[in-house]
Amino acid sequence: MVKLNASKIQELRISRDMTQAHLAELGNTTERYIRDLESGKKRNPSAVLLCRIAHALGISTEELLEIDDEDGES
């Protein structure tokens, strides 16, 4: 299963000296939603929002995703 790498959003945002409010503004969402994404409280942003966040961070959408191998399958 592919899932959002929430810690990557926070890591990249901080490395770019960007506040949650600024990322939210660039992503056309709320600061609260960014906070919830980073904390893992929200896990399934829309594809459009994921693209906007990735663009704001200067990376590809795929870089915000990871493979979750919970079921042990390859």
ChimeraX attribute file (.defattr): number of C-alpha atoms within 10 A of each C-alpha:
attribute: neighborCount
match mode: 1-to-1
recipient: residues
	/A:1	9
	/A:2	10
	/A:3	12
	/A:4	23
	/A:5	19
	/A:6	21
	/A:7	14
	/A:8	15
	/A:9	22
	/A:10	19
	/A:11	11
	/A:12	16
	/A:13	18
	/A:14	12
	/A:15	10
	/A:16	11
	/A:17	9
	/A:18	15
	/A:19	14
	/A:20	19
	/A:21	16
	/A:22	17
	/A:23	21
	/A:24	21
	/A:25	15
	/A:26	15
	/A:27	21
	/A:28	12
	/A:29	16
	/A:30	16
	/A:31	17
	/A:32	12
	/A:33	16
	/A:34	26
	/A:35	17
	/A:36	14
	/A:37	20
	/A:38	20
	/A:39	14
	/A:40	14
	/A:41	12
	/A:42	14
	/A:43	14
	/A:44	12
	/A:45	14
	/A:46	9
	/A:47	10
	/A:48	11
	/A:49	16
	/A:50	19
	/A:51	18
	/A:52	20
	/A:53	26
	/A:54	20
	/A:55	14
	/A:56	18
	/A:57	19
	/A:58	11
	/A:59	13
	/A:60	15
	/A:61	18
	/A:62	13
	/A:63	12
	/A:64	19
	/A:65	16
	/A:66	14
	/A:67	11
	/A:68	13
	/A:69	10
	/A:70	7
	/A:71	7
	/A:72	6
	/A:73	7
	/A:74	5
